[in-house]
Amino acid sequence: MFTERWHTAGTGPDFLPQALHRIEGRREHEQASANGSSRAEATLAALHADGNGWSGVWMALREWFAGLRQARAATPQPCADCPHRPISAECGALLYQLARLGDARLVVTLGAGDAAATIWLACAMRANHRHAGDRGIIACEPTHELAQLARCRLRAAGVSRYVDLREGRPEQALSRIDQPVDCLLLNGYPALMLPVLKQLQERLRPGAVVLALRPKGERYAYAGYLRHVRDPAGCFTSISLPYRECLEMSVRK
């Protein structure tokens, strides 16, 4: 009779092994999430530790040339229009908070650079989509060498699953975006910032945040972009934030 009740209750003799399996599965999932977070934190710590000076492209090229020397390959010339700088930890934390605050579903970035900004955003997307498992970032990197570097660092941080890294010119790489964009990050490539913004402007939902990182002392290269986002009759309200990166934050009206 006891066995009959056990089967009738829907548990059966395999109930205990199945329950233990579910418990172990949850434990493995929690451990994997913790390991993923620690990997991202370790990668960001290494990137920010080297970011006190002017690393950006130079840090990327240093690692790139080291790999090329080991492979005895020829040294190609990097793109002249890719002034990436590593973001500060404070700026990265701001990116994370903005993506979390708005519960962002789709973030688009121009310039993967040293991948620090993309990792911060990917951590936010991981928190926003904890159970969804879909990618939430479309990252466009026009320079082949920097795209390769970004892929390696995203894998090292354990967040590559959240990033669709597209290599090539943004007019092609960012042409296949059908859903509303919650956040747009423009990092490097000053000549491409305004064209990319205009390309995606109709995709930005009302209230979407646009962040442009421009190094100090290079305001002239961003003059056209700043006129566009600061135009009172335009589609944005904009303000310059007092970060080391001279961060321009604009909000879609």
N, C-alpha and C positions, 0 to 999 in steps of 0.2 A: 504493500500500500504506500509506503514511504516513497518507493521508487516511482510509482505511478503519479503521485502528487508532484514529484520533482520534474517529471516530464511534462505534466499538465501545466505547470507554472511557466513553461517556456525556457527553463534553465538547462535541464538535462545534465547528464554526468560530465559533460564538457564545460559546464558553467565556470568552474574554478580556473581551469587553464585559459579559457577565453578572457575571463576577467583579468587574470595576471598579464595576459598578452596586451590587453588594452592599457593597463597601468604602465607596463614597460614602454609601450608605444608613446604614451603621453610624456613619460620621463625622458625618452630619447628625443622627442620633439622639443621639450623645454631645454634639454642640454644642447641641442643643435642651435636653438635660438640664442642661448647664452654664448656658445662658441662663436656664432656669427657676429654678435655684438662685440666680443673681445677682439676678434680679428679686425673688425672695422676700426675699433679704438686704437689698436696697435699700429695699423697702417697710417691712420691720421696723425698719431703721435710722432711717427717717424717723419711724415711729410712736414708737419709744423715745426719740428725740431730743426729742420734744414731750411726753414722759411724765414729766419731772422734777417738773412741777407737777401741779395737779389738773385734767387735761385731760378724759379720759373723755367724758362727755356734752357738756361745753362745747366740746371740740374738734370733736365731731360736729356740734353745732348751729352752730358758727361756719362750718364748710364748707357746711352745709345752708342757712343763711341767706344766705350769699354766692351760692349757686346760685339761691336764690329771688329775690334782688334782681336778678340778671341776667335772670331770666325774668319779673320783675315779677308774681310770683304772690303769693297770699295766704299769710300765715304761720300754719300750723296749730300747735296746742299739743302739745308732746311729752308722752309718758306720764310721770306724776309718780312712778311706781314703777320707775324704771330707773336706779339709781345706778351706772352703769358707770364704772370707772376703768381707765386703761391699765395693763396688767401690766408689770412690770419685765422687763428682758432676762434676769435671773437666773431669774425665775419661768417665763418662756417656755422657757428652756433645760431647766428641770426637766420641764415638760410634754412637751417633745420626747423627753427621755431616758426618761421613764416609758412613753411610747407605743412607743418603740423597744425598750426592755428587755423588755416583755411581748409584743412582736411583735403589737401590737393590730390587729385586723381591723375592729372597729367602735367608733367613739368617738361619743358623743352629748354635745352641749353645749346648755345653756340660756343664751341671751344671746350674740349675736355681738359686741355692743359696738363697739369700734373695730377689731375683726377681728384684732388682734395675736395673741391666744391661739389663734384659729382658724387663723391662718397658721402658727404654730409647729407645731400639731398636724397640719396638712395637709402640712407638710414631712416630718414623721415618717411619715405614711401613704404619702407618695410613696416614701420609702425602703423601707417595709414591703411595698408593692405595686408595686415598680419595674417588673415585667413584667406585672402583672395588669390594670392600667388601670381597675379598678373604684373607685367612690367609697367612702371609708371613714369619712366623718364625716357625721352628721346634726346640723345646727345649727338650733335653734329660736330665732327672734327675734320677740318679740311686738310690737315697735314698728316700724311701717312705715318711718319715716325711717331708723332705724338698720339695718334690713334692706337698704335701698337702698344705704346707705353701705358696709355690709359687702360687698355684691356687687361694688361698684366696686373696693374694695381687694383683694378676693380675685382679681379679674381682673388688677389691676395687678401682684400678686405672682406671677401665673402658676400659681395652685394651685386655681382655681375648679372644675376637673374632679374634684377629690377631695372636694368639699363639696356635700352636698344641703342647701341653705339653705331652711328651711321657715318661712314667715312666718305668725304667728297664735298663738293661745293653745296652750300645750303639751298640754292634755288632748286637743285634736284633732290638732295637728301631730305629736305623738309617739305617737299611738295605733297607727300602722302600723309597728311594729318587731317582726319575727318571729325574728331571730337573736340570739344572746347578745351582750351589751354588755360590752366589755373595759374601757372607761374612760368615766366620766361627769364632765363639767365643768360646774359651776354658777357662773355669772359674772353678778352683779347679780340684781335681782328677788328680794329676800329673802323676800317673801311667797309666792313660787312655789317656792322651793328644796325645802322639805319635801314639798309635794304632788307635785312632779316626781320626787323620790327615791322616794317611796312608789309612784308610778305605774310606775316602771321597776325597782323593787327585785327583782321575780321574774325580770326579764330579765338582771340582773347575774350574770355567771358567778362561781363561787367564786374569790376572789383578785382580782376586779375592783377597780379603784381609782376612788374618788369624790373629786373635788377641789372644794372650795367656796372661792371668793374673797370675803372679807368685809373691807371697809375698817375701819381702826382707828377706835375711838370709836363704832362702831355695833353693838356686841355684842348689845344688847337686841333688835334686829330679827332676830337669828339664834338667839335663845335656844331656841325650840322645835326648830329643826334640830339645834343642838348637843346638846340633851338626847337626841334620837333616836339620833344616831350614836355618842354616848358612853355609852349605856346598856349596862352590862355584860351584861345579859340579852338584848340586841338582836342584830341580824344583822351588826354591824360592830365592828371595832377602829379606834380613831380617835386622831389626834394632831394638835396644832397646830404647824405649821412656822414657824420664825422668819424669815419673809419680810416685806417691806414691806406685802404685801397681806393679812397675817394668814390664811395659807392653811391650811385644815383638810383634812387628808388622811385618808380612811377607806378601809378594805379590807373587802370582803365576805368573811364567814367561809365 
